[in-house]
């Protein structure tokens, strides 16, 4: 699934594709925002860990993965 994270004072959002379920991501965000953890920690499809300080999270958007188009056909 696609996860977009807006970070305060950063000009661009963080976008990653994650194999985690929406419920797992939502739980991690809720724990970070409630103060249980100081960092939001997510793992992307390539196994890389993304860490965002909880006090800098502006928003988190959960969505479906976008299918990449291959080829040069007119759609």
C-alpha positions as CSV (number, residue, x, y, z in Angstrom):
1,X,0.0,0.0,0.0
2,X,1.1,3.6,-0.6
3,X,1.8,5.8,2.4
4,X,2.4,9.5,2.2
5,X,3.8,11.3,5.3
6,X,3.8,15.1,5.5
7,X,6.7,16.4,7.7
8,X,6.6,19.8,9.3
9,X,9.3,22.2,7.9
10,X,10.1,19.9,5.0
11,X,9.3,21.0,1.5
12,X,8.3,17.5,0.2
13,X,6.3,14.6,1.6
14,X,7.7,11.2,2.1
15,X,6.1,8.6,-0.1
16,X,6.7,4.9,0.2
17,X,5.2,1.6,-0.8
18,X,4.8,-0.7,2.2
19,X,3.7,-4.4,2.6
20,X,2.3,-3.5,6.0
21,X,-1.5,-3.6,6.3
22,X,-3.4,-0.3,6.7
23,X,-4.2,-1.4,10.3
24,X,-0.6,-1.9,11.1
25,X,0.4,1.5,9.7
26,X,-2.6,3.2,11.5
27,X,-1.6,1.6,14.8
28,X,2.1,2.8,14.4
29,X,0.9,6.3,13.6
30,X,-1.5,6.4,16.6
31,X,1.3,5.2,18.9
32,X,3.7,7.8,17.7
33,X,1.1,10.6,18.0
34,X,-0.1,9.5,21.4
35,X,3.5,9.7,22.8
36,X,4.0,6.0,23.3
37,X,7.0,6.2,20.9
38,X,9.1,9.1,19.9
39,X,9.5,7.9,16.3
40,X,7.1,6.7,13.6
41,X,8.8,3.6,12.1
42,X,7.6,2.0,8.9
43,X,9.3,-0.5,6.5
44,X,9.0,-0.1,2.8
45,X,8.8,-2.9,0.1
46,X,12.6,-2.9,-0.3
47,X,13.1,-3.6,3.4
48,X,14.3,0.0,4.2
49,X,13.1,1.4,7.5
50,X,11.7,5.0,7.4
51,X,11.9,6.9,10.7
52,X,10.0,10.2,11.3
53,X,10.1,12.1,14.6
54,X,6.5,11.9,16.0
55,X,6.5,15.6,16.9
56,X,7.2,16.6,13.2
57,X,4.4,14.6,11.6
58,X,2.0,16.9,9.8
59,X,-0.3,14.2,8.2
60,X,-0.3,10.6,7.1
61,X,-2.2,9.5,4.0
62,X,-2.9,5.8,3.4
63,X,-3.9,4.6,-0.1
64,X,-3.8,1.8,-2.6
65,X,-0.6,1.2,-4.6
66,X,-0.6,2.9,-8.0
67,X,-0.1,0.5,-10.9
68,X,2.8,1.6,-13.1
69,X,2.1,1.8,-16.8
70,X,4.5,0.2,-19.2
71,X,4.8,1.1,-22.8
72,X,4.0,4.0,-25.0
73,X,0.4,3.3,-26.0
74,X,-2.2,6.1,-25.9
75,X,-4.8,5.6,-23.2
